[in-house]
Amino acid sequence: MDRSRSATLKRGAREDIGRGLSRRLFVGGGLTALSATLAGCYSVGLPNQPPLPDETFDYASAYAARADGDFTWPAVNYEAFDPKYWRQVAEYTSTETPGTVVVDPYNNFLYWTLSRRKALRYGIGVGRAGFAWNGEALIRMKRVHPLWRPPREMIARRPSLEKYWEEGFPPGLKNPLGARAMDLWEGRVDTLYRIHGTPDPASIGRSVSSGCIRMWHQDAIDLFERVPLRTKVVVLTEEQAVSA
């Protein structure tokens, strides 16, 4: 074989090897990127948060009575409710950045987005104040065992609540905000919109006369342990909720 033909064959072999390596690197990189994307689907929120519900999730334990400092929140009779209101990972298409909370007050759901197509969904009860505001805000305060101060319009209807305006209703099993409260602010303005627990578990999945966005105590604690301060919250309008 002459030298020029040998050199051509060697050059061709190197090019084939190079193409093979490039293809393997591309495919490998693609798989790696895909794996990272899938893994990153759930890598949002605070560290050391509870595991996400899956097909083996123990709802009996999740909704059992829960000791929490000075209080023990009662068990939820979750089986008496439509399973769609149980805490669960659900298909949910959203353009929001993963880690955003989306409140749909018209269908009684709260979504914590995990990816563009998945979210951790909770059932909620929606009080009159829950329909009074929509838009975007940030969680600026997170409160454990919160005090509750009735809004002025509620005091006007029930003057006996005036005593709670200054000192607040103390934490505990009868507190309207329940185990946890997350307060929404627009810039420096408190929207007075709250995501909170409730002493009335039967209100989940319903529209009720008072309050903002109610959750079972166990779900309020679960969300509280996932979302950091300054988490974006989007509250949908009725039109957005219908199209969602």
Sequence and secondary structure as in RCSB ss.txt:
>XXXX:A:sequence
MDRSRSATLKRGAREDIGRGLSRRLFVGGGLTALSATLAGCYSVGLPNQPPLPDETFDYASAYAARADGDFTWPA
VNYEAFDPKYWRQVAEYTSTETPGTVVVDPYNNFLYWTLSRRKALRYGIGVGRAGFAWNGEALIRMKRVHPLWRP
PREMIARRPSLEKYWEEGFPPGLKNPLGARAMDLWEGRVDTLYRIHGTPDPASIGRSVSSGCIRMWHQDAIDLFE
RVPLRTKVVVLTEEQAVSA
>XXXX:A:secstr
  HHHHHHHHHHHHHHHHHHHHHHHHHHHHHHHHHHHHHHTT  SSTT      TT  HHHHTS EEETTEEE  
  GGGS GGGS EEEE    S TT EEEETTTTEEEEESSSSEEEEEE EE GGGGS  EEEEEEEEEES  B  
 HHHHHH GGGGHHHHH B SSTT TTTTEEEEEEETTEEEEEEEEE S GGGTTSB SS SEEE HHHHHHHHT
T  TT EEEE  HHHHHH 
